Amino acid sequence: MRVPNSICTLAYVASILLALPSAHAETWPTRPITLICPFGAGGAPDIIARFVAQELGDKLGQNVIVENRTGASGNIGAGAVAKSPPDGYTLLLGTPGPVVINKLIEGAKQPFNPDTELTPIIVIGGSASIMVTSPKSSATTLQELIAEAKAKPSGLNAGVPGLGTSSHLAMELFMRLTGTKFTMVPYRSAPPLADLLSGQIDTGISPTIAYISLINDGQLRPLAITGAERSALAPNVPTLDELGLKGYSATTWYVIMAAAGTPAAIVDRINEIVNAYLKAENGQKMLKQFDVAAVGGTPKAAEDYLAGEVDKWRPIVKAANFKLQ
């Protein structure tokens, strides 16, 4: 039986349309890629983004340009990626703020929905914070600090680098698990080094890398690490879990994301490159430099990781009842 030409034509067109996504993924990238960092130049997110961009560029044969789009606690940069075409040419170096925390604080007021408008590609890793006191403090151990805080509810203060940051939430989790109440003192631009050194701040909590030189010089007293494992920068400082807060873990993590709807083949290719980088010598060197414990894994593993972070921090944010500055 002779098949009508019109049916043959339709079948031919359909076969072309079905092949388009895979053909697009196979030819990607044909032009430079932008990796948006939603924070300023010179900080850990920016520098990590530049290391990852270099690796992606080398492996993909195209320039990967890091663009710093700051503001609104990371929402401006992350929102730009969420609203970009899902073609793999605009990526995000995400952190807890714009990816998880801001939505828990702002709800529908966040200008984009990270759950539905961004797709996770890979979690690079997480960097723990460290709790410290001044040598002038009467509390020389974590147990002594907890006891003093319980004896003086809201009488002690804690310095953190901004409300809604990973360090702030780590302190909120600490208070929840220990039954203590500190007066939170947020600092907009930097950890409260001067006030800690002078003893005006009773305790501070910030990424380990921010305090390690002063700890090594004996100007700050380390109490505990907030991560699940000890820090390579301060291997003699125990974790909060080791000191009795079982299951405690709070880190600043870094994740590569793209606009929702980005072809799976592109997502998988980026995932493959970054996973290999985390295991390679140059990737290991980068991780060590920023005290980052590698995570890696599949895009589905990244999705599950972020979902777990949402579940962990939702009750903490609700209990804290604060607003972004």
VEXDOKE-691406 format. One record per residue: residue in three letters; x negated, y, z of N, C-alpha, C, O in turn. Coordinates in pm, whole numbers, padded with zeros to 5 digits, always signed. Atoms other than C-alpha are relative to their C-alpha. Layout:
// VEXDOKE-691406
AlaXYZXYZXYZXYZ
...
***
This chain:
// VEXDOKE-691406
Met-00085-00120+00000+00000+00000+00000-00088+00124+00000-00185+00130+00076
Arg+00078-00124+00012-00136+00343-00092+00038+00095+00114+00156+00123+00135
Val-00024-00094-00109-00174+00582+00205+00010+00140-00058-00078+00181-00134
Pro-00015-00136+00052-00043+00934+00129-00121+00086+00034-00181+00072+00140
Asn+00114-00089-00020-00313+01198+00089+00015+00087+00124-00083+00117+00192
Ser-00024-00089-00115-00148+01416+00357-00038-00069+00131-00092-00006+00221
Ile+00033+00074-00122-00190+01140+00619-00151-00014+00012-00207-00003+00121
Cys+00146+00011-00002-00554+01090+00522-00063+00131+00044-00159+00133+00121
Thr+00052-00133-00036-00613+01463+00551+00016+00026+00149-00076+00074+00214
Leu-00025-00021-00142-00454+01478+00896-00095-00084+00086-00148-00037+00187
Ala+00090+00088-00075-00660+01182+01014-00142+00053-00003-00215+00044+00096
Tyr+00135-00055+00014-00976+01345+00883-00019+00121+00091-00120+00133+00160
Val+00006-00120-00084-00901+01676+01058-00004-00039+00148-00078+00018+00227
Ala-00004+00045-00140-00818+01493+01381-00136-00055+00043-00181-00030+00154
Ser+00130+00056-00036-01148+01307+01370-00103+00109+00021-00190+00096+00108
Ile+00093-00113-00016-01336+01636+01331+00024+00070+00133-00070+00102+00206
Leu-00033-00068-00126-01150+01797+01622-00045-00081+00120-00095-00025+00218
Leu+00042+00085-00111-01220+01500+01846-00151+00000+00017-00203-00019+00127
Ala+00146+00003-00006-01587+01518+01760-00061+00132+00044-00179+00137+00079
Leu+00055-00132-00029-01623+01891+01833-00066+00012+00137-00178+00062+00144
Pro+00064-00016-00131-01691+01875+02210-00137-00066+00008-00232-00006+00058
Ser+00128+00067-00008-01967+01617+02177-00102+00065-00091-00220+00072-00056
Ala+00092-00068+00090-02118+01798+01880-00053+00126+00063-00171+00158+00051
His+00041-00123-00068-02122+02122+02081-00103-00031+00107-00202+00041+00121
Ala+00091+00035-00108-02293+01949+02373-00135-00043-00055-00239-00015+00005
Glu+00124+00048+00058-02551+01789+02145-00087+00115-00049-00210+00105-00043
Thr+00077-00112+00053-02655+02123+01995-00034+00103+00107-00121+00187+00085
Trp+00028-00095-00109-02652+02316+02324-00136-00029+00059-00172-00145+00076
Pro-00027-00142+00021-02840+02533+02393-00065+00051-00128-00173+00006-00167
Thr+00056-00061+00121-02896+02738+02080-00040+00145+00023-00086+00212-00070
Arg+00037-00137-00035-02957+03068+02260-00033+00005+00150-00010-00093+00221
Pro+00039-00009-00142-03082+03194+02600+00118-00021+00094+00233+00008+00061
Ile-00098+00026-00106-02897+03095+02918-00024+00100+00112-00138+00135+00141
Thr+00010-00091-00114-02825+03330+03208+00033-00077+00128+00138-00140+00139
Leu-00024+00057-00133-02858+03203+03565+00020+00117+00096-00075+00190+00127
Ile-00033-00114-00085-02683+03452+03792-00028-00034+00146+00018-00136+00198
Cys+00023+00008-00143-02809+03497+04146+00080+00115+00063+00055+00231+00029
Pro-00087-00105-00054-02548+03688+04352-00063+00082+00113+00007+00154+00184
Phe+00070-00074-00103-02814+03833+04583-00123+00069-00060-00162+00040-00173
Gly+00106-00085+00051-03102+04077+04549-00130-00072-00030-00152-00185+00014
Ala+00130+00055+00038-03448+04018+04406-00090-00012+00123-00085+00072+00213
Gly+00099+00016-00104-03718+03886+04636+00039-00092+00113-00048-00141+00184
Gly-00044+00091-00105-03504+03678+04873-00011-00145-00044-00040-00173-00161
Ala+00012+00142+00031-03503+03300+04891+00092-00043-00115+00046-00115-00203
Pro-00084+00043+00113-03197+03255+04660-00055+00044-00134-00053-00032-00231
Asp+00054-00053+00125-03356+03476+04394-00122-00078-00045-00133-00115-00162
Ile+00124+00068+00037-03694+03304+04403+00027-00146-00037-00031-00197-00132
Ile-00036+00138+00035-03542+02955+04406+00065-00003-00138+00039-00093-00217
Ala-00064-00009+00131-03327+03059+04109-00104+00011-00110-00089-00049-00217
Arg+00103-00020+00103-03640+03165+03920-00082-00127-00023-00120-00156-00137
Phe+00069+00128+00017-03817+02835+03985+00086-00096-00082+00037-00161-00175
Val-00090+00091+00071-03513+02640+03865+00018+00045-00144+00023-00038-00235
Ala-00016-00054+00136-03469+02870+03564-00120-00035-00087-00104-00070-00204
Gln+00121+00034+00075-03829+02809+03459+00002-00146-00042-00033-00179-00155
Glu-00005+00143+00030-03782+02433+03479+00104-00031-00107+00078-00107-00200
Leu-00104+00021+00100-03455+02441+03286-00045+00050-00137-00025-00017-00239
Gly+00047-00056+00126-03609+02665+03022-00103-00089-00068-00098-00111-00189
Asp+00104+00088+00057-03909+02437+02977+00060-00127-00059+00017-00173-00165
Lys-00056+00127+00044-03695+02127+02941+00103+00017-00113+00120-00073-00195
Leu-00104-00021+00101-03420+02278+02725-00051+00073-00125+00016+00076-00228
Gly+00054-00070+00116-03644+02480+02495+00065+00133-00027+00059+00183-00140
Gln-00060-00132+00012-03457+02804+02557-00033+00080+00126-00051+00024+00234
Asn+00022-00083-00117-03518+03099+02786+00121-00009+00094+00236-00006+00049
Val-00104-00008-00101-03320+03086+03110-00031+00123+00085-00130+00126+00158
Ile+00025-00130-00059-03292+03439+03243+00076+00013+00132+00197-00009+00136
Val-00065-00023-00129-03221+03510+03610+00050+00144+00005-00025+00238-00018
Glu-00061-00133-00011-02983+03801+03656+00057+00017+00141+00138-00064+00185
Asn-00049-00029-00135-02922+03950+04000+00123+00090-00007+00114+00206-00046
Arg-00124-00079-00007-02561+04063+04037+00047-00002+00145+00111-00097+00189
Thr-00023-00003-00143-02522+04169+04396+00131+00069+00035+00194+00134-00049
Gly-00116-00071-00052-02235+04294+04609+00111-00091+00046+00125-00204+00001
Ala-00120+00068-00051-01924+04188+04799-00035-00137+00056+00036-00235+00031
Ser+00041+00126-00063-02109+03918+04994-00016-00115-00099+00014-00230-00068
Gly+00024+00101+00102-02195+03736+04673+00114-00020-00096+00100-00092-00195
Asn-00118+00021+00084-01848+03757+04520-00016+00055-00142+00038-00001-00237
Ile+00012-00062+00134-01951+03983+04230-00074-00094-00095-00027-00120-00205
Gly+00076+00089+00087-02215+03750+04091+00070-00131-00026+00077-00177-00140
Ala-00070+00128+00016-02023+03430+04155+00126+00016-00083+00160-00071-00163
Gly-00122-00026+00077-01706+03585+04013-00029+00016-00148+00051-00023-00233
Ala+00037-00016+00141-01889+03675+03693-00016-00135-00068+00020-00151-00184
Val+00014+00135+00056-01974+03309+03641+00136-00067-00012+00166-00132-00112
Ala-00133+00061+00001-01622+03196+03730+00083+00049-00118+00163-00027-00173
Lys-00079-00059+00108-01477+03429+03465-00069-00011-00136-00016+00037-00237
Ser+00074+00010+00126-01738+03346+03198+00053-00114-00085+00121-00203-00034
Pro-00040+00112+00086-01674+03121+02895-00064-00130+00049-00181-00129+00087
Pro+00054+00128-00049-01719+02753+02993-00085-00070-00106-00051-00178-00153
Asp+00081+00052+00110-01995+02696+02740-00143-00035+00042-00224-00071-00043
Gly+00133+00036-00047-02301+02635+02960-00104+00108-00014-00222+00085+00015
Tyr+00096-00108+00018-02462+02971+02884-00004+00098+00117-00086+00190+00118
Thr+00002-00081-00122-02380+03132+03220+00013-00094+00119+00114-00162+00136
Leu+00005+00089-00115-02475+02947+03538-00011+00082+00128-00041+00202+00124
Leu+00005-00066-00131-02467+03030+03910-00096-00073+00092-00096-00196+00100
Leu+00074+00053-00114-02720+02981+04186+00084+00038+00122+00077+00150+00172
Gly-00097-00028-00106-02459+02951+04461-00055-00031+00139-00144-00114+00154
Thr+00032+00021-00141-02490+02967+04840+00131-00010+00078+00238+00013+00020
Pro-00125+00019-00074-02238+02904+05120+00097+00118-00006+00218+00098-00015
Gly-00088-00116-00003-02104+03261+05122+00103+00005-00112+00221-00016-00086
Pro-00097-00013+00110-01947+03305+04777+00067-00130-00041+00175-00127-00102
Val-00054+00128+00046-01887+02932+04721+00100-00059+00100+00196-00125+00059
Val-00086+00062-00102-01723+02833+05053+00054+00102+00101+00175+00113+00120
Ile-00038-00080-00117-01722+03088+05336+00092+00116-00034+00190+00140+00038
Asn-00081-00118+00032-01579+03395+05163+00147-00035-00021+00236+00040+00020
Lys-00139+00040+00022-01268+03207+05057+00069-00031+00133+00187+00001+00151
Leu-00058+00031-00130-01214+03083+05412+00033+00127+00077+00128+00130+00156
Ile-00025-00128-00068-01234+03443+05533+00106+00081-00072+00198+00135-00009
Glu-00085-00090+00079-01054+03624+05250+00127-00064-00054+00225+00005-00081
Gly-00115+00067+00059-00814+03361+05122+00024+00046-00142-00069+00052-00223
Ala-00038-00039+00135-00627+03478+04814-00059+00135-00041-00054+00171-00159
Lys+00060-00130+00033-00802+03817+04835-00136-00016-00068-00185+00079-00130
Gln+00124+00020+00074-01123+03664+04702+00032+00011-00148+00127-00050-00195
Pro-00035-00030+00141-01135+03783+04337-00007-00119-00095+00026-00104-00213
Phe-00001+00121+00082-01182+03429+04206+00017-00117+00095-00003-00104+00216
Asn-00017+00120-00082-01111+03077+04329-00115-00096-00030-00117-00158-00136
Pro+00115+00086+00028-01437+02882+04364+00039-00146-00018-00033-00222-00083
Asp-00041+00140+00011-01244+02555+04393+00050-00036-00139+00033-00149-00184
Thr-00061+00029+00130-01070+02586+04057-00069+00068-00117-00050+00027-00232
Glu+00063-00075+00109-01283+02831+03857-00150-00026-00014-00213+00025-00106
Leu+00141+00038+00009-01630+02688+03924-00011-00151+00007+00066-00216+00077
Thr+00024+00144-00006-01762+02339+03866-00140-00025+00055-00237+00031+00004
Pro+00132+00029-00055-02048+02202+04080-00081-00088-00094-00029-00181-00154
Ile+00090+00080+00083-02347+02065+03892-00095-00081+00087-00109-00202+00069
Ile+00091+00070-00090-02599+01981+04162-00032+00087+00121-00053+00207+00108
Val+00047-00068-00121-02681+02074+04521-00151-00018+00005-00201-00131+00015
Ile+00147+00007-00001-03051+02159+04521-00049-00049+00136-00130-00141+00144
Gly+00041+00040-00133-03092+02133+04896+00044+00102+00103+00110+00200+00070
Gly-00041-00088-00109-03046+02299+05232-00117+00040+00087-00211-00037+00106
Ser+00106-00054-00086-03261+02514+05457+00059+00031+00136+00157+00105+00147
Ala-00053-00020-00135-03209+02511+05832-00039+00135+00057-00130+00201+00007
Ser+00036-00118-00078-03213+02803+06071-00064-00045+00130-00067-00164+00161
Ile+00062+00031-00128-03390+02823+06405+00051+00098+00104+00065+00217+00077
Met-00040-00084-00112-03271+02955+06740-00124+00038+00078-00208-00046+00108
Val+00118-00048-00073-03524+03170+06924+00042+00095+00112+00154+00146+00113
Thr-00014-00105-00100-03558+03392+07229-00132+00075+00008-00234+00029-00044
Ser+00123-00074-00027-03808+03653+07327-00072-00065+00118-00007-00118+00208
Pro+00072+00048-00118-04086+03544+07564+00039+00076+00127+00011+00030+00238
Lys-00045-00077-00115-03937+03812+07790+00130-00056+00059+00170-00020+00169
Ser-00127+00056-00046-03616+03611+07820-00023-00095+00118-00125-00164+00125
Ser+00009+00091-00115-03552+03424+08145+00031-00144-00041-00002-00237+00032
Ala-00033+00134+00049-03424+03128+07939-00117-00053-00083-00146-00001-00190
Thr+00117+00055+00071-03723+02917+07837+00034-00125-00080-00047-00170-00161
Thr-00045+00118+00074-03525+02619+07704+00144+00021-00046+00212+00113+00000
Leu-00138-00009+00047-03198+02564+07521+00097-00023+00116+00198+00047+00127
Gln-00087+00031-00112-03043+02414+07833+00014+00121+00095+00123+00148+00146
Glu-00004-00118-00086-03135+02723+08035+00082+00112-00064+00153+00185+00005
Leu-00078-00103+00070-02986+02952+07768+00149-00032+00010+00230+00058+00034
Ile-00141+00041-00010-02660+02754+07769+00052+00026+00142+00163+00078+00159
Ala-00043-00019-00139-02643+02764+08149+00019+00148+00031+00115+00185+00099
Glu-00012-00143-00025-02703+03139+08157+00121+00058-00073+00191+00145-00019
Ala-00115-00049+00077-02442+03197+07885+00131-00039+00067+00226+00039+00067
Lys-00121+00043-00069-02184+02996+08078+00023+00080+00129+00136+00104+00170
Ala-00011-00078-00123-02259+03194+08391+00040+00145-00027+00093+00213+00061
Lys-00032-00138+00037-02214+03523+08204+00077+00000-00133+00019+00038-00235
Pro-00076+00003+00126-01934+03480+07943-00003+00135-00071+00035+00237-00013
Ser+00014-00120+00084-01995+03735+07663-00104+00096+00053-00119+00207+00001
Gly+00101-00088-00056-02273+03877+07876-00132-00004-00073-00213+00088-00062
Leu+00119+00011+00082-02548+03754+07645+00036+00032-00145+00150+00013-00188
Asn-00027-00031+00140-02583+03866+07285-00088-00082-00092-00196-00129-00054
Ala+00071+00079+00101-02693+03689+06969-00010+00082-00129+00090+00131-00181
Gly+00021-00075+00124-02845+03860+06667+00003-00091-00120-00065-00194-00122
Val-00009+00079+00123-02755+03728+06323-00010+00093-00121+00028+00209-00112
Pro+00015-00084+00119-02832+03855+05970+00131+00015-00077+00143-00031-00191
Gly-00127-00029+00069-02476+03965+05886+00111-00095+00036+00088-00214+00057
Leu-00117+00083-00025-02125+03841+05953+00031-00085-00123+00019-00038-00236
Gly-00035+00089+00110-02021+03543+05744-00118-00072-00061-00101-00154-00151
Thr+00118+00070+00051-02378+03431+05680-00009-00139+00062+00059-00170+00160
Ser+00018+00135-00053-02489+03074+05737-00050+00004+00143-00009-00077+00227
Ser+00054-00010-00136-02682+03182+06045+00109+00039+00099+00114-00013+00210
His-00110-00039-00087-02375+03353+06191+00090-00119+00030+00126-00143+00145
Leu-00089+00114-00021-02160+03046+06138-00068-00111+00080-00003-00184+00155
Ala+00073+00097-00081-02433+02826+06283+00012+00036+00148+00024-00052+00232
Met-00014-00045-00139-02409+03037+06601+00143-00022+00048+00164-00059+00164
Glu-00139+00023-00037-02029+03014+06599+00022-00149+00031+00092-00184+00126
Leu-00012+00144-00024-02055+02634+06573-00067-00037+00132-00017-00120+00208
Phe+00072+00024-00126-02308+02634+06856+00089+00038+00120+00099-00039+00216
Met-00085-00042-00111-02071+02830+07081+00118-00095+00019+00157-00126+00131
Arg-00116+00091-00006-01782+02599+06995-00037-00132+00067+00039-00186+00147
Leu+00040+00131-00052-01978+02284+07081-00053+00006+00143-00051-00094+00214
Thr+00058-00011-00135-02137+02419+07400+00096+00067+00098+00068+00072+00218
Gly-00093-00068-00089-01836+02606+07538-00053+00131+00052-00017+00174+00162
Thr+00057-00128-00041-02031+02931+07552+00059+00113-00084+00124+00088-00186
Lys-00047-00116+00074-01947+03282+07438-00107+00108+00003-00134+00168+00107
Phe+00098-00107+00016-02213+03521+07310+00066+00117-00070+00159+00099-00149
Thr-00043-00117+00077-02151+03875+07190-00083+00004-00127-00205+00014-00121
Met+00070+00006+00127-02237+03865+06820-00044+00139-00045+00036+00233-00045
Val+00055-00128+00047-02463+04144+06691-00051-00021-00142-00159-00077-00162
Pro+00043+00021+00140-02478+04145+06309-00096+00110-00047-00079+00227-00015
Tyr+00095-00093+00061-02767+04308+06125+00016-00011-00151+00015-00121-00206
Arg-00033+00002+00143-02703+04407+05766-00117-00041-00089-00099-00120-00183
Ser+00106+00013+00099-03045+04404+05606-00109-00101+00034-00181-00145-00055
Ala+00110+00089-00037-03276+04177+05804+00028-00065+00134+00114-00019+00209
Pro-00013+00058-00135-03307+03945+06103-00039+00103+00105-00118+00193+00076
Pro+00024-00101-00104-03318+04138+06434-00134-00016+00068-00141-00038+00189
Leu+00132+00027-00053-03693+04105+06479-00039+00097+00111-00081+00054+00218
Ala+00044-00100-00098-03763+04432+06663+00077-00014+00131+00019-00008+00239
Asp-00082+00010-00121-03472+04388+06904-00025-00129+00075-00014-00134+00197
Leu+00036+00126-00066-03567+04027+06972-00132+00014+00075-00145-00029+00190
Leu+00132-00016-00061-03927+04117+07042+00006+00086+00125-00068+00063+00220
Ser-00010-00091-00115-03822+04394+07281+00087-00058+00111+00090-00005+00222
Gly-00085+00060-00100-03579+04166+07462+00140+00057+00004+00219+00020+00090
Gln-00135-00056+00004-03269+04370+07369+00102-00102-00047+00220-00095-00011
Ile-00084+00108+00046-03129+04064+07195-00040-00127+00075-00159-00161+00082
Asp+00031+00118-00081-03102+03749+07408-00043-00119-00083-00133-00193-00045
Thr+00039+00109+00089-03119+03502+07122+00027+00041-00144+00115+00123-00171
Gly-00020-00027+00142-03147+03513+06747+00003-00131-00076-00055-00230-00033
Ile-00006+00120+00083-03069+03264+06476-00009+00044-00145+00076+00119-00193
Ser+00025-00037+00139-03204+03298+06122-00076-00114-00067-00126-00203+00001
Pro+00079+00103+00067-03368+03083+05854-00139-00011+00060-00202+00090+00091
Thr+00128+00026-00067-03682+02925+05996-00113+00082-00062-00201+00131+00010
Ile+00107-00071+00069-03900+03092+05734-00011+00146+00044-00118+00206+00034
Ala+00000-00140-00041-03800+03435+05867-00073+00021+00132-00124+00130+00157
Tyr+00055-00014-00135-03933+03368+06219-00132-00074+00021-00199-00052+00121
Ile+00109+00094-00028-04211+03114+06174-00133+00068+00030-00207+00020+00116
Ser+00129-00064-00027-04506+03357+06164-00005+00056+00141-00109+00048+00207
Leu-00005-00054-00137-04395+03525+06489+00000-00112+00103-00054-00097+00213
Ile+00003+00116-00090-04337+03184+06647-00143-00051+00013-00190-00080+00123
Asn+00138+00050-00002-04686+03072+06549-00093+00095+00076-00193+00051+00134
Asp+00081-00099-00072-04827+03395+06696+00038+00011+00147-00023+00088+00222
Gly-00042-00003-00139-04645+03333+07024+00087+00118+00038+00110+00144+00156
Gln-00083-00117-00028-04426+03642+06988+00148-00035+00015+00225+00044+00070
Leu-00136+00049-00018-04102+03442+06974-00005-00143+00053-00097-00218+00022
Arg-00007+00134-00058-04002+03130+07165+00106-00082-00075+00224-00048-00070
Pro-00098+00081+00072-03838+02860+06949+00076-00091+00095+00018-00147+00189
Leu-00083+00086-00084-03549+02668+07104+00047-00125-00072+00039-00236-00018
Ala-00056+00116+00070-03396+02444+06838+00019+00030-00148+00032+00145-00188
Ile-00026-00007+00144-03351+02374+06467+00147-00036-00024+00199-00127+00040
Thr-00143+00025+00024-02996+02384+06326+00025-00111-00101+00139-00156-00113
Gly-00020+00105+00100-03052+02122+06054+00010-00138+00062-00012-00156+00182
Ala-00010+00139-00047-03000+01749+06079-00136-00060+00027-00147-00157+00102
Glu+00136+00048-00020-03377+01698+06065-00090+00116+00041-00057+00232+00019
Arg+00095-00105-00039-03675+01886+06204-00055+00071-00123-00060+00015-00233
Ser+00056-00080+00108-03827+02161+05994-00146-00032-00020-00221-00049+00077
Ala+00142+00021+00030-04157+02099+05818-00083+00119+00046-00203+00106+00073
Leu+00071-00120-00045-04249+02455+05919-00020+00000+00151-00114+00062+00201
Ala+00008+00003-00146-04189+02384+06289+00027-00142+00048+00129-00167+00112
Pro-00027+00141-00027-04223+02007+06333+00012-00036+00148+00067-00142+00182
Asn-00007+00029-00144-04252+02028+06713+00128+00052+00065+00151+00030+00184
Val-00124-00055-00055-03918+02205+06756+00113-00099-00025+00137-00135-00140
Pro-00107+00100+00018-03629+01960+06817+00124+00061-00065+00144+00182-00063
Thr-00128-00044+00055-03295+01979+06641+00102+00011+00112+00084-00043+00221
Leu-00108-00009-00097-02977+02071+06822+00062-00136+00026+00105-00166+00137
Asp-00050+00136-00015-02862+01716+06761-00085-00077+00102-00032-00146+00189
Glu+00090+00067-00094-03168+01585+06946+00020+00049+00142+00001-00026+00238
Leu-00014-00060-00133-03095+01820+07234+00140-00019+00059+00174+00042+00160
Gly-00128+00036-00059-02748+01680+07287+00124+00040-00077+00233-00010-00048
Leu-00116-00040+00080-02521+01848+07031+00012-00098-00117-00024-00065-00230
Lys-00001+00109+00097-02457+01523+06844+00079+00036-00126+00192+00086-00121
Gly-00064-00027+00128-02377+01559+06477-00014+00143-00047+00033+00176-00156
Tyr+00013-00140+00039-02467+01928+06471-00090+00011-00123-00199-00046-00125
Ser+00081-00029+00118-02593+02042+06130+00055+00124-00069+00173+00129-00104
Ala-00040-00124+00069-02583+02388+05974-00118+00048-00082-00224+00078-00027
Thr+00109-00043+00089-02792+02487+05673+00049+00102-00101+00169+00113-00128
Thr-00027-00082+00118-02811+02744+05399-00037-00084-00120-00154-00116-00142
Trp+00027+00087+00114-02775+02536+05086+00010+00078-00132+00067+00187-00138
Tyr+00006-00062+00133-02828+02616+04719+00058-00099-00101+00019-00216-00104
Val-00068+00087+00095-02609+02478+04441+00004+00067-00138+00022+00188-00148
Ile-00017-00049+00137-02606+02514+04062+00143-00029-00042+00192-00141-00027
Met-00138+00015+00043-02257+02574+03923+00020+00067-00135-00064+00144-00181
Ala-00037-00060+00127-02088+02668+03598+00150+00026+00002+00220-00016+00094
Ala-00144-00024+00009-01746+02788+03490+00074-00132-00016+00027-00222-00086
Ala-00082+00120+00014-01475+02525+03524+00033-00022-00147+00061+00073-00220
Gly-00028+00032+00140-01419+02346+03194-00125-00014-00084-00116-00047-00203
Thr+00124+00020+00074-01786+02337+03095-00011-00147-00040+00011-00234+00044
Pro+00006+00139+00045-01837+02021+02884-00084-00089+00091-00191-00049+00137
Ala+00067+00093-00090-01940+01719+03090-00142-00032-00046-00231-00050+00037
Ala+00133+00032+00051-02237+01650+02862-00101+00108+00039-00217+00078+00067
Ile+00087-00110-00041-02381+01994+02943-00027-00006+00150-00141+00009+00194
Val+00014+00013-00146-02317+01953+03315-00097-00112+00033-00184-00097+00119
Asp+00086+00115-00027-02485+01612+03308-00145+00027-00038-00237-00020+00029
Arg+00137-00030+00042-02789+01743+03118-00070+00089+00102-00186+00065+00136
Ile+00058-00088-00103-02849+02023+03371-00027-00080+00126-00132-00065+00189
Asn+00014+00083-00119-02795+01777+03654-00123-00090-00011-00199-00106+00084
Glu+00113+00091+00024-03049+01537+03503-00133+00073+00016-00225+00022+00080
Ile+00125-00077-00005-03316+01807+03467-00033+00041+00143-00147+00027+00187
Val+00026-00049-00137-03276+01947+03819-00029-00117+00094-00115-00105+00181
Asn+00031+00118-00082-03267+01600+03978-00145-00043-00018-00214-00073+00080
Ala+00139+00039+00027-03597+01516+03809-00097+00102+00059-00203+00066+00110
Tyr+00085-00107-00055-03742+01852+03916-00016-00014+00151-00125+00008+00203
Leu+00006+00012-00145-03658+01790+04282-00094-00113+00044-00145-00111+00155
Lys+00088+00112-00032-03862+01468+04269-00142+00021-00051-00235-00048-00008
Ala+00131-00024+00059-04152+01610+04068-00090+00080+00095-00041+00141+00190
Glu+00096-00068-00088-04467+01758+04224+00029+00149+00010+00024+00205+00120
Asn-00025-00145-00006-04383+02117+04127+00130+00031+00072+00140+00133+00140
Gly-00124-00019-00073-04030+02081+04260-00019-00021+00149+00035+00055+00230
Gln+00028+00025-00140-04153+01933+04586-00076+00117+00063-00053+00151+00179
Lys+00075-00116-00050-04392+02226+04623+00093+00118+00025+00079+00187+00126
Met-00097-00108-00018-04107+02474+04576+00085-00025+00124+00107+00067+00202
Leu-00083+00033-00115-03891+02295+04832-00075+00024+00131-00020+00079+00226
Lys+00081-00018-00120-04171+02296+05087-00022+00147+00030-00019+00189+00145
Gln+00025-00143-00018-04240+02664+05030+00116+00070+00071+00094+00161+00151
Phe-00117-00065-00058-03885+02755+05130+00068-00085+00107+00181-00057+00148
Asp-00051+00085-00108-03837+02482+05391+00138-00056-00036+00229-00058+00046
Val-00126+00054+00050-03560+02326+05181-00008-00153-00005-00102-00208-00062
Ala-00010+00146+00010-03461+01962+05226+00083-00034-00122+00199+00006-00132
Ala-00068+00030+00125-03367+01823+04885+00127-00081+00023+00134-00163+00114
Val-00124+00078+00000-03016+01689+04824+00015-00074-00132+00009-00197-00134
Gly-00012+00063+00131-02971+01623+04452+00125-00086-00012+00221-00068+00063
Gly-00116+00087+00021-02733+01357+04324+00083+00041-00119+00044+00130-00195
Thr-00088-00020+00116-02449+01355+04072+00087+00124+00018+00097+00178+00128
Pro-00097-00109-00014-02202+01633+03994+00114-00035+00095+00162+00051+00169
Lys-00105+00041-00093-01939+01431+04183-00050+00009+00144+00025+00048+00234
Ala+00057-00011-00134-02172+01415+04483-00005+00146+00045+00018+00176+00162
Ala+00001-00144-00032-02207+01795+04466+00140+00047+00036+00158+00125+00130
Glu-00139-00035-00029-01829+01830+04457+00040-00047+00140+00104+00027+00216
Asp-00032+00055-00132-01795+01606+04762-00073+00075+00111-00017+00098+00218
Tyr+00080-00075-00097-02071+01794+04944+00068+00133+00033+00080+00169+00150
Leu-00065-00130-00022-01894+02128+04898+00134-00017+00071+00170+00064+00156
Ala-00127+00026-00069-01561+01980+05003-00023-00026+00149+00055+00017+00233
Gly+00034+00025-00139-01727+01858+05322-00034+00128+00073+00000+00143+00191
Glu+00033-00128-00061-01861+02208+05388+00126+00082+00029+00135+00148+00133
Val-00127-00069-00023-01512+02354+05349+00068-00056+00124+00115+00019+00209
Asp-00065+00064-00115-01373+02102+05598-00072+00035+00130-00008+00056+00234
Lys+00077-00028-00121-01656+02171+05844+00022+00143+00050+00040+00166+00169
Trp+00001-00140-00041-01636+02550+05841+00137+00063+00013+00150+00170+00072
Arg-00134-00060-00008-01262+02609+05808+00041+00029+00145+00080+00142+00174
Pro-00042-00030-00137-01186+02571+06182-00092+00099+00070-00048+00173+00158
Ile+00095-00093-00062-01501+02765+06277+00032+00143-00041+00034+00233+00043
Val-00035-00133+00050-01408+03062+06057+00132+00048+00059+00146+00164+00098
Lys-00129-00037-00056-01051+03056+06179-00012+00041+00146+00047+00140+00187
Ala+00017-00030-00141-01157+03053+06543-00075+00131+00021-00046+00206+00114
Ala+00081-00122-00014-01411+03333+06489+00083+00125-00030+00062+00230+00031
Asn-00092-00109+00032-01140+03555+06332-00072+00132-00028-00041+00234+00033
Phe+00071-00121+00036-01378+03806+06175+00026+00035-00146+00078-00046-00222
Lys-00016-00047+00137-01372+04009+05856-00137+00030-00059-00230+00067+00012
Leu+00126-00034+00068-01645+04055+05598-00023+00150+00008+00070+00229+00002
Gln+00035-00142-00006-01831+04384+05626-00005+00058-00140-00032+00177-00156
***
